[in-house]
Amino acid sequence: MALAGLARAMSKSHFRITKSEIMAKGWSSLSKLTVEAQMRDGRQMSLSREVADHGHGAAILAVDPKRRTCLLVRQWRAGVAFNGEDGFLIEACAGLLDADQPKECVRREAFEELGTHVHDIRHVCDAYSSPGAFSEKLSLFIGIYAEKDRINSGGGLLEEGEDIEVLEMPIGEAYGLIASGGIIDAKTIILLQHVKLHPITSL
C-alpha cells in the first residue's frame, strides 16, 4: 500500500486512552488502560489493555574495527527464565536511562558492564521491542573501542544484582549466533544486522 493510501486508511480509525489505573508498582509499574476505539468500519468499542512501564533505555554494540571484534554480555534475565528457559542471554550492553540522555547512558553502561571506554558513538535507531505490552523505547547505538580502551573486567554493579560475563568475539561469529539461536535478544539482533549492512570499516 502506498504511503498516501496507508495514511487514509489509518485516519479512519481512532484510539484514545480514557482511563489509566496502576494495578501494581515495584521495579516496574503495571497499569490497566481503558481505551475508547473507533474502528475503520465505524464501529465504537471500549477496550482494556495492560501496560508495564519501567522507563526507557539504551543499548550499544561496542566494535573494534581493526580486529573486527565486538563486546557482548551474558547475563540472567527473569523474563526468559519465567518463559521456561535457563534465563541466560547473550546481549549488547544496555541499561535504563535514569536521568541521562541515551548517549550518556550507553557510555556509562559500557564502562560499568564491559569495563570499556567507547568513542565515536553513533545512533542507529530507536525501537519498541514489545509495544503491545511494554512502554519502553530503546535508543540503539554503535560505538568504537580498542584493546587500550578496556580499563577493567566489567561485570556490572553488584549492588544492583548484576553478575555479567563479558564476551569478546569476532563480528562474524556473533552474527552467526543469530542463525544458530545463540543470540535471540531483539536489540542485539538489530545492532548486529546493522553492522552486517554497514561494515565496521565504514564507521
Biotite code that builds the C-alpha atoms (Angstrom):
import biotite.structure as struc

atoms = struc.array([
    struc.Atom([0.000, 0.000, 0.000], chain_id="A", res_id=1, res_name="MET", atom_name="CA", element="C"),
    struc.Atom([1.351, 3.429, -0.924], chain_id="A", res_id=2, res_name="ALA", atom_name="CA", element="C"),
    struc.Atom([2.049, 5.812, 1.948], chain_id="A", res_id=3, res_name="LEU", atom_name="CA", element="C"),
    struc.Atom([-0.809, 8.097, 0.953], chain_id="A", res_id=4, res_name="ALA", atom_name="CA", element="C"),
    struc.Atom([-3.226, 5.153, 0.925], chain_id="A", res_id=5, res_name="GLY", atom_name="CA", element="C"),
    struc.Atom([-1.937, 3.924, 4.269], chain_id="A", res_id=6, res_name="LEU", atom_name="CA", element="C"),
    struc.Atom([-2.434, 7.372, 5.788], chain_id="A", res_id=7, res_name="ALA", atom_name="CA", element="C"),
    struc.Atom([-6.035, 7.481, 4.537], chain_id="A", res_id=8, res_name="ARG", atom_name="CA", element="C"),
    struc.Atom([-6.759, 4.026, 5.981], chain_id="A", res_id=9, res_name="ALA", atom_name="CA", element="C"),
    struc.Atom([-5.268, 4.931, 9.343], chain_id="A", res_id=10, res_name="MET", atom_name="CA", element="C"),
    struc.Atom([-7.208, 8.196, 9.512], chain_id="A", res_id=11, res_name="SER", atom_name="CA", element="C"),
    struc.Atom([-10.471, 6.245, 9.604], chain_id="A", res_id=12, res_name="LYS", atom_name="CA", element="C"),
    struc.Atom([-9.625, 4.676, 12.966], chain_id="A", res_id=13, res_name="SER", atom_name="CA", element="C"),
    struc.Atom([-9.123, 6.442, 16.272], chain_id="A", res_id=14, res_name="HIS", atom_name="CA", element="C"),
    struc.Atom([-7.948, 5.175, 19.673], chain_id="A", res_id=15, res_name="PHE", atom_name="CA", element="C"),
    struc.Atom([-7.941, 7.214, 22.877], chain_id="A", res_id=16, res_name="ARG", atom_name="CA", element="C"),
    struc.Atom([-6.894, 6.251, 26.398], chain_id="A", res_id=17, res_name="ILE", atom_name="CA", element="C"),
    struc.Atom([-9.679, 7.429, 28.708], chain_id="A", res_id=18, res_name="THR", atom_name="CA", element="C"),
    struc.Atom([-8.537, 5.883, 31.986], chain_id="A", res_id=19, res_name="LYS", atom_name="CA", element="C"),
    struc.Atom([-5.291, 4.587, 33.483], chain_id="A", res_id=20, res_name="SER", atom_name="CA", element="C"),
    struc.Atom([-5.175, 2.658, 36.771], chain_id="A", res_id=21, res_name="GLU", atom_name="CA", element="C"),
    struc.Atom([-1.992, 1.396, 38.455], chain_id="A", res_id=22, res_name="ILE", atom_name="CA", element="C"),
    struc.Atom([-2.529, -2.266, 39.312], chain_id="A", res_id=23, res_name="MET", atom_name="CA", element="C"),
    struc.Atom([0.925, -2.969, 40.776], chain_id="A", res_id=24, res_name="ALA", atom_name="CA", element="C"),
    struc.Atom([4.101, -0.991, 41.365], chain_id="A", res_id=25, res_name="LYS", atom_name="CA", element="C"),
    struc.Atom([7.614, -2.225, 42.068], chain_id="A", res_id=26, res_name="GLY", atom_name="CA", element="C"),
    struc.Atom([10.681, -2.076, 39.834], chain_id="A", res_id=27, res_name="TRP", atom_name="CA", element="C"),
    struc.Atom([8.125, -1.692, 37.043], chain_id="A", res_id=28, res_name="SER", atom_name="CA", element="C"),
    struc.Atom([4.571, -0.415, 37.242], chain_id="A", res_id=29, res_name="SER", atom_name="CA", element="C"),
    struc.Atom([1.662, -2.303, 35.705], chain_id="A", res_id=30, res_name="LEU", atom_name="CA", element="C"),
    struc.Atom([-1.243, -0.164, 34.566], chain_id="A", res_id=31, res_name="SER", atom_name="CA", element="C"),
    struc.Atom([-4.683, -1.089, 33.294], chain_id="A", res_id=32, res_name="LYS", atom_name="CA", element="C"),
    struc.Atom([-5.862, 1.143, 30.465], chain_id="A", res_id=33, res_name="LEU", atom_name="CA", element="C"),
    struc.Atom([-9.387, 1.779, 29.258], chain_id="A", res_id=34, res_name="THR", atom_name="CA", element="C"),
    struc.Atom([-9.340, 2.654, 25.571], chain_id="A", res_id=35, res_name="VAL", atom_name="CA", element="C"),
    struc.Atom([-12.186, 4.075, 23.516], chain_id="A", res_id=36, res_name="GLU", atom_name="CA", element="C"),
    struc.Atom([-11.746, 2.959, 19.933], chain_id="A", res_id=37, res_name="ALA", atom_name="CA", element="C"),
    struc.Atom([-13.367, 3.866, 16.659], chain_id="A", res_id=38, res_name="GLN", atom_name="CA", element="C"),
    struc.Atom([-12.607, 1.134, 14.127], chain_id="A", res_id=39, res_name="MET", atom_name="CA", element="C"),
    struc.Atom([-12.072, 1.745, 10.425], chain_id="A", res_id=40, res_name="ARG", atom_name="CA", element="C"),
    struc.Atom([-15.541, 0.372, 9.686], chain_id="A", res_id=41, res_name="ASP", atom_name="CA", element="C"),
    struc.Atom([-17.085, 2.940, 12.039], chain_id="A", res_id=42, res_name="GLY", atom_name="CA", element="C"),
    struc.Atom([-17.774, 0.645, 14.999], chain_id="A", res_id=43, res_name="ARG", atom_name="CA", element="C"),
    struc.Atom([-17.224, 2.066, 18.506], chain_id="A", res_id=44, res_name="GLN", atom_name="CA", element="C"),
    struc.Atom([-15.570, -0.223, 21.059], chain_id="A", res_id=45, res_name="MET", atom_name="CA", element="C"),
    struc.Atom([-14.291, 0.003, 24.626], chain_id="A", res_id=46, res_name="SER", atom_name="CA", element="C"),
    struc.Atom([-11.045, -1.933, 25.049], chain_id="A", res_id=47, res_name="LEU", atom_name="CA", element="C"),
    struc.Atom([-8.999, -2.967, 28.081], chain_id="A", res_id=48, res_name="SER", atom_name="CA", element="C"),
    struc.Atom([-5.200, -3.170, 27.861], chain_id="A", res_id=49, res_name="ARG", atom_name="CA", element="C"),
    struc.Atom([-2.368, -3.651, 30.358], chain_id="A", res_id=50, res_name="GLU", atom_name="CA", element="C"),
    struc.Atom([0.984, -1.887, 30.035], chain_id="A", res_id=51, res_name="VAL", atom_name="CA", element="C"),
    struc.Atom([4.205, -2.422, 32.005], chain_id="A", res_id=52, res_name="ALA", atom_name="CA", element="C"),
    struc.Atom([6.446, 0.609, 32.439], chain_id="A", res_id=53, res_name="ASP", atom_name="CA", element="C"),
    struc.Atom([9.951, 0.936, 33.873], chain_id="A", res_id=54, res_name="HIS", atom_name="CA", element="C"),
    struc.Atom([11.214, 3.832, 31.793], chain_id="A", res_id=55, res_name="GLY", atom_name="CA", element="C"),
    struc.Atom([13.185, 3.989, 28.565], chain_id="A", res_id=56, res_name="HIS", atom_name="CA", element="C"),
    struc.Atom([16.592, 2.517, 27.843], chain_id="A", res_id=57, res_name="GLY", atom_name="CA", element="C"),
    struc.Atom([19.565, 2.487, 25.514], chain_id="A", res_id=58, res_name="ALA", atom_name="CA", element="C"),
    struc.Atom([21.923, -0.168, 24.159], chain_id="A", res_id=59, res_name="ALA", atom_name="CA", element="C"),
    struc.Atom([25.297, -0.149, 22.435], chain_id="A", res_id=60, res_name="ILE", atom_name="CA", element="C"),
    struc.Atom([27.246, -2.645, 20.382], chain_id="A", res_id=61, res_name="LEU", atom_name="CA", element="C"),
    struc.Atom([30.936, -1.965, 21.012], chain_id="A", res_id=62, res_name="ALA", atom_name="CA", element="C"),
    struc.Atom([33.002, -2.759, 17.912], chain_id="A", res_id=63, res_name="VAL", atom_name="CA", element="C"),
    struc.Atom([36.759, -2.886, 17.310], chain_id="A", res_id=64, res_name="ASP", atom_name="CA", element="C"),
    struc.Atom([37.123, -2.197, 13.540], chain_id="A", res_id=65, res_name="PRO", atom_name="CA", element="C"),
    struc.Atom([40.830, -3.082, 13.482], chain_id="A", res_id=66, res_name="LYS", atom_name="CA", element="C"),
    struc.Atom([40.422, -6.581, 14.954], chain_id="A", res_id=67, res_name="ARG", atom_name="CA", element="C"),
    struc.Atom([36.826, -6.988, 13.680], chain_id="A", res_id=68, res_name="ARG", atom_name="CA", element="C"),
    struc.Atom([35.581, -7.968, 17.121], chain_id="A", res_id=69, res_name="THR", atom_name="CA", element="C"),
    struc.Atom([32.686, -6.889, 19.321], chain_id="A", res_id=70, res_name="CYS", atom_name="CA", element="C"),
    struc.Atom([31.918, -6.915, 23.022], chain_id="A", res_id=71, res_name="LEU", atom_name="CA", element="C"),
    struc.Atom([28.726, -8.579, 24.260], chain_id="A", res_id=72, res_name="LEU", atom_name="CA", element="C"),
    struc.Atom([27.439, -9.568, 27.677], chain_id="A", res_id=73, res_name="VAL", atom_name="CA", element="C"),
    struc.Atom([25.930, -12.774, 29.009], chain_id="A", res_id=74, res_name="ARG", atom_name="CA", element="C"),
    struc.Atom([23.511, -12.361, 31.896], chain_id="A", res_id=75, res_name="GLN", atom_name="CA", element="C"),
    struc.Atom([20.453, -13.920, 33.539], chain_id="A", res_id=76, res_name="TRP", atom_name="CA", element="C"),
    struc.Atom([17.083, -12.432, 32.547], chain_id="A", res_id=77, res_name="ARG", atom_name="CA", element="C"),
    struc.Atom([13.981, -13.015, 34.654], chain_id="A", res_id=78, res_name="ALA", atom_name="CA", element="C"),
    struc.Atom([11.558, -12.815, 31.734], chain_id="A", res_id=79, res_name="GLY", atom_name="CA", element="C"),
    struc.Atom([13.404, -15.530, 29.844], chain_id="A", res_id=80, res_name="VAL", atom_name="CA", element="C"),
    struc.Atom([13.546, -17.800, 32.900], chain_id="A", res_id=81, res_name="ALA", atom_name="CA", element="C"),
    struc.Atom([9.834, -17.173, 33.513], chain_id="A", res_id=82, res_name="PHE", atom_name="CA", element="C"),
    struc.Atom([9.255, -18.448, 29.985], chain_id="A", res_id=83, res_name="ASN", atom_name="CA", element="C"),
    struc.Atom([10.779, -21.805, 30.933], chain_id="A", res_id=84, res_name="GLY", atom_name="CA", element="C"),
    struc.Atom([14.284, -21.325, 29.523], chain_id="A", res_id=85, res_name="GLU", atom_name="CA", element="C"),
    struc.Atom([17.536, -21.238, 31.509], chain_id="A", res_id=86, res_name="ASP", atom_name="CA", element="C"),
    struc.Atom([17.391, -17.437, 31.624], chain_id="A", res_id=87, res_name="GLY", atom_name="CA", element="C"),
    struc.Atom([20.824, -16.562, 30.254], chain_id="A", res_id=88, res_name="PHE", atom_name="CA", element="C"),
    struc.Atom([21.021, -14.337, 27.176], chain_id="A", res_id=89, res_name="LEU", atom_name="CA", element="C"),
    struc.Atom([23.889, -13.009, 25.077], chain_id="A", res_id=90, res_name="ILE", atom_name="CA", element="C"),
    struc.Atom([23.177, -9.325, 24.528], chain_id="A", res_id=91, res_name="GLU", atom_name="CA", element="C"),
    struc.Atom([24.541, -5.954, 23.592], chain_id="A", res_id=92, res_name="ALA", atom_name="CA", element="C"),
    struc.Atom([25.375, -3.792, 26.597], chain_id="A", res_id=93, res_name="CYS", atom_name="CA", element="C"),
    struc.Atom([22.260, -1.901, 27.749], chain_id="A", res_id=94, res_name="ALA", atom_name="CA", element="C"),
    struc.Atom([20.597, -0.097, 30.618], chain_id="A", res_id=95, res_name="GLY", atom_name="CA", element="C"),
    struc.Atom([17.829, 2.224, 31.693], chain_id="A", res_id=96, res_name="LEU", atom_name="CA", element="C"),
    struc.Atom([18.287, 5.926, 31.010], chain_id="A", res_id=97, res_name="LEU", atom_name="CA", element="C"),
    struc.Atom([17.541, 7.065, 34.560], chain_id="A", res_id=98, res_name="ASP", atom_name="CA", element="C"),
    struc.Atom([18.313, 10.804, 34.366], chain_id="A", res_id=99, res_name="ALA", atom_name="CA", element="C"),
    struc.Atom([20.786, 10.528, 31.480], chain_id="A", res_id=100, res_name="ASP", atom_name="CA", element="C"),
    struc.Atom([20.438, 11.209, 27.793], chain_id="A", res_id=101, res_name="GLN", atom_name="CA", element="C"),
    struc.Atom([20.681, 7.998, 25.688], chain_id="A", res_id=102, res_name="PRO", atom_name="CA", element="C"),
    struc.Atom([24.262, 8.590, 24.522], chain_id="A", res_id=103, res_name="LYS", atom_name="CA", element="C"),
    struc.Atom([25.457, 9.248, 28.059], chain_id="A", res_id=104, res_name="GLU", atom_name="CA", element="C"),
    struc.Atom([23.570, 6.169, 29.235], chain_id="A", res_id=105, res_name="CYS", atom_name="CA", element="C"),
    struc.Atom([25.406, 3.835, 26.851], chain_id="A", res_id=106, res_name="VAL", atom_name="CA", element="C"),
    struc.Atom([28.732, 5.450, 27.671], chain_id="A", res_id=107, res_name="ARG", atom_name="CA", element="C"),
    struc.Atom([28.056, 4.773, 31.378], chain_id="A", res_id=108, res_name="ARG", atom_name="CA", element="C"),
    struc.Atom([26.794, 1.249, 30.810], chain_id="A", res_id=109, res_name="GLU", atom_name="CA", element="C"),
    struc.Atom([29.784, 0.346, 28.627], chain_id="A", res_id=110, res_name="ALA", atom_name="CA", element="C"),
    struc.Atom([32.110, 1.305, 31.457], chain_id="A", res_id=111, res_name="PHE", atom_name="CA", element="C"),
    struc.Atom([30.063, -0.495, 34.146], chain_id="A", res_id=112, res_name="GLU", atom_name="CA", element="C"),
    struc.Atom([29.205, -3.658, 32.213], chain_id="A", res_id=113, res_name="GLU", atom_name="CA", element="C"),
    struc.Atom([32.078, -4.005, 29.725], chain_id="A", res_id=114, res_name="LEU", atom_name="CA", element="C"),
    struc.Atom([34.823, -2.198, 31.634], chain_id="A", res_id=115, res_name="GLY", atom_name="CA", element="C"),
    struc.Atom([35.475, -0.269, 28.446], chain_id="A", res_id=116, res_name="THR", atom_name="CA", element="C"),
    struc.Atom([35.586, 3.293, 27.210], chain_id="A", res_id=117, res_name="HIS", atom_name="CA", element="C"),
    struc.Atom([33.717, 3.680, 23.907], chain_id="A", res_id=118, res_name="VAL", atom_name="CA", element="C"),
    struc.Atom([34.082, 6.548, 21.445], chain_id="A", res_id=119, res_name="HIS", atom_name="CA", element="C"),
    struc.Atom([32.691, 7.606, 18.073], chain_id="A", res_id=120, res_name="ASP", atom_name="CA", element="C"),
    struc.Atom([29.256, 6.651, 19.369], chain_id="A", res_id=121, res_name="ILE", atom_name="CA", element="C"),
    struc.Atom([26.694, 6.679, 16.557], chain_id="A", res_id=122, res_name="ARG", atom_name="CA", element="C"),
    struc.Atom([22.927, 6.451, 16.813], chain_id="A", res_id=123, res_name="HIS", atom_name="CA", element="C"),
    struc.Atom([21.379, 3.632, 14.772], chain_id="A", res_id=124, res_name="VAL", atom_name="CA", element="C"),
    struc.Atom([17.649, 3.888, 15.548], chain_id="A", res_id=125, res_name="CYS", atom_name="CA", element="C"),
    struc.Atom([15.021, 3.961, 18.261], chain_id="A", res_id=126, res_name="ASP", atom_name="CA", element="C"),
    struc.Atom([12.786, 0.917, 18.636], chain_id="A", res_id=127, res_name="ALA", atom_name="CA", element="C"),
    struc.Atom([9.974, -0.543, 20.718], chain_id="A", res_id=128, res_name="TYR", atom_name="CA", element="C"),
    struc.Atom([10.718, -4.215, 21.395], chain_id="A", res_id=129, res_name="SER", atom_name="CA", element="C"),
    struc.Atom([7.235, -5.267, 22.540], chain_id="A", res_id=130, res_name="SER", atom_name="CA", element="C"),
    struc.Atom([4.829, -2.329, 22.127], chain_id="A", res_id=131, res_name="PRO", atom_name="CA", element="C"),
    struc.Atom([1.681, -4.332, 22.798], chain_id="A", res_id=132, res_name="GLY", atom_name="CA", element="C"),
    struc.Atom([2.521, -4.632, 26.481], chain_id="A", res_id=133, res_name="ALA", atom_name="CA", element="C"),
    struc.Atom([5.593, -2.521, 27.341], chain_id="A", res_id=134, res_name="PHE", atom_name="CA", element="C"),
    struc.Atom([6.125, 1.238, 27.139], chain_id="A", res_id=135, res_name="SER", atom_name="CA", element="C"),
    struc.Atom([9.923, 1.011, 26.940], chain_id="A", res_id=136, res_name="GLU", atom_name="CA", element="C"),
    struc.Atom([11.594, 2.604, 23.919], chain_id="A", res_id=137, res_name="LYS", atom_name="CA", element="C"),
    struc.Atom([15.231, 1.722, 23.280], chain_id="A", res_id=138, res_name="LEU", atom_name="CA", element="C"),
    struc.Atom([17.795, 4.001, 21.665], chain_id="A", res_id=139, res_name="SER", atom_name="CA", element="C"),
    struc.Atom([20.337, 1.832, 19.837], chain_id="A", res_id=140, res_name="LEU", atom_name="CA", element="C"),
    struc.Atom([23.965, 2.792, 19.187], chain_id="A", res_id=141, res_name="PHE", atom_name="CA", element="C"),
    struc.Atom([27.198, 1.521, 17.684], chain_id="A", res_id=142, res_name="ILE", atom_name="CA", element="C"),
    struc.Atom([30.425, 2.547, 19.410], chain_id="A", res_id=143, res_name="GLY", atom_name="CA", element="C"),
    struc.Atom([34.138, 2.005, 18.811], chain_id="A", res_id=144, res_name="ILE", atom_name="CA", element="C"),
    struc.Atom([36.646, 0.519, 21.236], chain_id="A", res_id=145, res_name="TYR", atom_name="CA", element="C"),
    struc.Atom([40.229, -0.763, 21.028], chain_id="A", res_id=146, res_name="ALA", atom_name="CA", element="C"),
    struc.Atom([42.271, -3.011, 23.290], chain_id="A", res_id=147, res_name="GLU", atom_name="CA", element="C"),
    struc.Atom([43.711, 0.038, 25.064], chain_id="A", res_id=148, res_name="LYS", atom_name="CA", element="C"),
    struc.Atom([40.186, 1.201, 25.966], chain_id="A", res_id=149, res_name="ASP", atom_name="CA", element="C"),
    struc.Atom([39.464, -1.845, 28.137], chain_id="A", res_id=150, res_name="ARG", atom_name="CA", element="C"),
    struc.Atom([40.075, -0.455, 31.616], chain_id="A", res_id=151, res_name="ILE", atom_name="CA", element="C"),
    struc.Atom([38.824, -3.354, 33.743], chain_id="A", res_id=152, res_name="ASN", atom_name="CA", element="C"),
    struc.Atom([36.902, -6.626, 33.529], chain_id="A", res_id=153, res_name="SER", atom_name="CA", element="C"),
    struc.Atom([33.457, -5.012, 33.776], chain_id="A", res_id=154, res_name="GLY", atom_name="CA", element="C"),
    struc.Atom([30.687, -7.193, 35.149], chain_id="A", res_id=155, res_name="GLY", atom_name="CA", element="C"),
    struc.Atom([28.124, -4.590, 36.190], chain_id="A", res_id=156, res_name="GLY", atom_name="CA", element="C"),
    struc.Atom([27.207, -3.346, 39.653], chain_id="A", res_id=157, res_name="LEU", atom_name="CA", element="C"),
    struc.Atom([26.910, -5.974, 42.378], chain_id="A", res_id=158, res_name="LEU", atom_name="CA", element="C"),
    struc.Atom([24.643, -3.695, 44.444], chain_id="A", res_id=159, res_name="GLU", atom_name="CA", element="C"),
    struc.Atom([22.158, -3.780, 41.561], chain_id="A", res_id=160, res_name="GLU", atom_name="CA", element="C"),
    struc.Atom([22.219, -7.578, 41.443], chain_id="A", res_id=161, res_name="GLY", atom_name="CA", element="C"),
    struc.Atom([24.277, -7.688, 38.251], chain_id="A", res_id=162, res_name="GLU", atom_name="CA", element="C"),
    struc.Atom([26.609, -10.619, 37.583], chain_id="A", res_id=163, res_name="ASP", atom_name="CA", element="C"),
    struc.Atom([27.612, -10.050, 33.976], chain_id="A", res_id=164, res_name="ILE", atom_name="CA", element="C"),
    struc.Atom([30.051, -12.073, 31.905], chain_id="A", res_id=165, res_name="GLU", atom_name="CA", element="C"),
    struc.Atom([31.790, -10.059, 29.190], chain_id="A", res_id=166, res_name="VAL", atom_name="CA", element="C"),
    struc.Atom([32.266, -11.823, 25.848], chain_id="A", res_id=167, res_name="LEU", atom_name="CA", element="C"),
    struc.Atom([34.630, -10.612, 23.143], chain_id="A", res_id=168, res_name="GLU", atom_name="CA", element="C"),
    struc.Atom([34.205, -12.357, 19.799], chain_id="A", res_id=169, res_name="MET", atom_name="CA", element="C"),
    struc.Atom([34.645, -11.813, 16.073], chain_id="A", res_id=170, res_name="PRO", atom_name="CA", element="C"),
    struc.Atom([31.739, -9.944, 14.472], chain_id="A", res_id=171, res_name="ILE", atom_name="CA", element="C"),
    struc.Atom([31.206, -12.840, 12.065], chain_id="A", res_id=172, res_name="GLY", atom_name="CA", element="C"),
    struc.Atom([30.887, -15.299, 14.939], chain_id="A", res_id=173, res_name="GLU", atom_name="CA", element="C"),
    struc.Atom([28.381, -13.081, 16.715], chain_id="A", res_id=174, res_name="ALA", atom_name="CA", element="C"),
    struc.Atom([26.374, -12.716, 13.521], chain_id="A", res_id=175, res_name="TYR", atom_name="CA", element="C"),
    struc.Atom([26.377, -16.498, 13.081], chain_id="A", res_id=176, res_name="GLY", atom_name="CA", element="C"),
    struc.Atom([24.863, -16.924, 16.536], chain_id="A", res_id=177, res_name="LEU", atom_name="CA", element="C"),
    struc.Atom([21.671, -15.292, 15.274], chain_id="A", res_id=178, res_name="ILE", atom_name="CA", element="C"),
    struc.Atom([21.132, -18.116, 12.782], chain_id="A", res_id=179, res_name="ALA", atom_name="CA", element="C"),
    struc.Atom([22.046, -20.829, 15.299], chain_id="A", res_id=180, res_name="SER", atom_name="CA", element="C"),
    struc.Atom([19.772, -19.473, 18.018], chain_id="A", res_id=181, res_name="GLY", atom_name="CA", element="C"),
    struc.Atom([22.637, -18.465, 20.286], chain_id="A", res_id=182, res_name="GLY", atom_name="CA", element="C"),
    struc.Atom([21.531, -14.827, 20.165], chain_id="A", res_id=183, res_name="ILE", atom_name="CA", element="C"),
    struc.Atom([17.772, -14.296, 20.493], chain_id="A", res_id=184, res_name="ILE", atom_name="CA", element="C"),
    struc.Atom([17.697, -10.806, 22.016], chain_id="A", res_id=185, res_name="ASP", atom_name="CA", element="C"),
    struc.Atom([15.936, -8.333, 19.698], chain_id="A", res_id=186, res_name="ALA", atom_name="CA", element="C"),
    struc.Atom([18.107, -5.256, 20.291], chain_id="A", res_id=187, res_name="LYS", atom_name="CA", element="C"),
    struc.Atom([21.276, -7.281, 19.752], chain_id="A", res_id=188, res_name="THR", atom_name="CA", element="C"),
    struc.Atom([19.970, -8.774, 16.523], chain_id="A", res_id=189, res_name="ILE", atom_name="CA", element="C"),
    struc.Atom([19.114, -5.290, 15.225], chain_id="A", res_id=190, res_name="ILE", atom_name="CA", element="C"),
    struc.Atom([22.590, -3.957, 16.029], chain_id="A", res_id=191, res_name="LEU", atom_name="CA", element="C"),
    struc.Atom([24.419, -6.924, 14.536], chain_id="A", res_id=192, res_name="LEU", atom_name="CA", element="C"),
    struc.Atom([22.288, -6.715, 11.402], chain_id="A", res_id=193, res_name="GLN", atom_name="CA", element="C"),
    struc.Atom([23.168, -3.026, 11.164], chain_id="A", res_id=194, res_name="HIS", atom_name="CA", element="C"),
    struc.Atom([26.868, -3.838, 11.277], chain_id="A", res_id=195, res_name="VAL", atom_name="CA", element="C"),
    struc.Atom([26.335, -6.514, 8.618], chain_id="A", res_id=196, res_name="LYS", atom_name="CA", element="C"),
    struc.Atom([24.655, -3.966, 6.332], chain_id="A", res_id=197, res_name="LEU", atom_name="CA", element="C"),
    struc.Atom([27.134, -1.203, 7.198], chain_id="A", res_id=198, res_name="HIS", atom_name="CA", element="C"),
    struc.Atom([30.536, -2.889, 7.665], chain_id="A", res_id=199, res_name="PRO", atom_name="CA", element="C"),
    struc.Atom([32.585, -1.755, 10.626], chain_id="A", res_id=200, res_name="ILE", atom_name="CA", element="C"),
    struc.Atom([35.348, -0.450, 8.359], chain_id="A", res_id=201, res_name="THR", atom_name="CA", element="C"),
    struc.Atom([32.956, 2.376, 7.410], chain_id="A", res_id=202, res_name="SER", atom_name="CA", element="C"),
    struc.Atom([32.262, 3.502, 10.973], chain_id="A", res_id=203, res_name="LEU", atom_name="CA", element="C"),
])
